[in-house]
Amino acid sequence: MIPKELQLLRNSLDIVDKGIVEKIAERFLITQKIWQVKKENDLPKCDPDREKEKLEEVSELAKKYQLSPKIAGKIFEKIIDETKNSYLD
């Protein structure tokens, strides 16, 4: 039998996970619009300076919330890579 406290914590985690997936989906919808604007304006598909700026911002946010900047950076690098892969194909 699972302790009640553990089940409650798991339920809380499930809610957080759902929110994460919803926000990632929202982010991908926004990036679709960004790619379209870039295409319409003949702008480069990738912006390494913007990516670097975003990763630095994520690192600072991670520190603010007592999360490892390294972990947050890896997660966002993956999100950025997957975003680019979905539009560069």
C-alpha positions in Angstrom: 0.0 0.0 0.0 1.3 3.5 -0.9 1.4 5.9 1.9 -1.2 8.7 1.5 1.4 11.4 1.7 3.3 9.8 -1.2 0.2 9.6 -3.3 -0.6 13.2 -2.6 2.9 14.2 -3.6 2.6 12.2 -6.8 -0.7 13.8 -7.6 0.9 17.2 -7.1 3.8 16.2 -9.4 1.3 15.0 -12.1 -0.3 18.4 -12.0 3.1 20.1 -12.4 4.0 17.7 -15.3 0.8 18.5 -17.1 1.6 22.2 -16.8 5.1 21.7 -18.2 3.7 19.9 -21.2 1.1 22.6 -21.7 3.7 25.3 -21.6 6.0 23.4 -24.0 3.1 23.1 -26.4 2.4 26.8 -26.1 6.0 27.6 -26.7 6.0 25.5 -29.9 2.9 27.3 -31.2 4.7 30.6 -30.6 7.8 29.4 -32.4 5.7 28.4 -35.4 4.6 32.0 -35.7 8.2 33.2 -35.3 9.4 30.9 -38.0 6.6 32.2 -40.3 7.5 35.8 -39.6 11.2 35.1 -40.3 10.2 33.3 -43.5 8.0 36.2 -44.7 10.8 38.7 -43.9 13.6 36.6 -45.4 15.4 36.4 -42.0 17.8 33.7 -40.9 16.1 30.6 -39.4 18.5 30.5 -36.5 19.8 33.3 -34.2 22.7 32.1 -32.2 22.9 35.3 -30.3 19.3 35.1 -29.2 19.8 31.4 -28.2 22.8 32.4 -26.1 20.9 35.2 -24.5 18.0 32.9 -23.7 20.3 30.3 -22.1 21.9 33.0 -19.9 18.4 34.2 -18.9 17.4 30.6 -18.0 20.5 30.2 -15.9 19.7 33.3 -13.9 16.1 32.2 -13.5 17.3 28.8 -12.3 19.5 30.4 -9.6 16.5 32.5 -8.5 14.4 29.4 -8.0 17.3 27.4 -6.5 17.5 25.0 -9.4 20.8 24.0 -10.9 21.6 26.3 -13.8 23.3 23.4 -15.5 20.1 21.3 -15.3 18.0 24.2 -16.5 20.4 24.9 -19.3 20.4 21.3 -20.5 16.6 21.2 -20.6 16.4 24.4 -22.5 19.1 23.4 -24.9 17.0 20.3 -25.7 13.9 22.4 -26.1 15.6 24.8 -28.5 17.2 22.0 -30.4 13.9 20.1 -30.8 12.2 23.4 -31.9 14.9 24.0 -34.5 14.7 20.4 -35.7 11.0 20.5 -36.2 11.3 23.6 -38.5 14.6 23.0 -40.2 13.5 19.6 -41.7 
